[in-house]
């Protein structure tokens, strides 16, 4: 989280700011809402997270439709 804050304070990465929202990490509906916002409104270029499979599964449908590369550091469900 500190690295994200520091990078954003310097203008982001390649001129783009990063976002983090840990409140939504366990709730699939909230994670999907956040992914929709990031993909469709903010037009992000990539997403790192979520940390749980329960939230990652609904996010994956959204990012695949938007052709957004995504990586999860800890989700393990094969879906």
Residue, then its C-alpha position, 0 to 999 in steps of 0.5 A: x500500500x505504501x508503494x502505491x501511495x508513493x508511486x501515485x505521489x510521483x505521478x503514477x506509473x507511466x502517467x497513470x495512478x494506481x488504486x487500491x480498495x481493500x474493503x471489497x476484497x471478500x465480497x464478490x458483488x462489491x468486487x464485481x462492482x469495483x471491476x466494472x468501475x475500473x474497466x468501464x469508467x476509468x478504463x484501466x490498462x491492467x488490474x492486480x488483485x483480488x486476493x480471494x478466489x471468491x472475489x476473483x471469479x466474478x472479476x474475471x468475467x468482467x476483465x475478460x470481456x474488457x480484454x484487461x490483463x489481470x493477475x491475482x497474487x493469491x486466488x487459487x480456484x481453477x475457475 
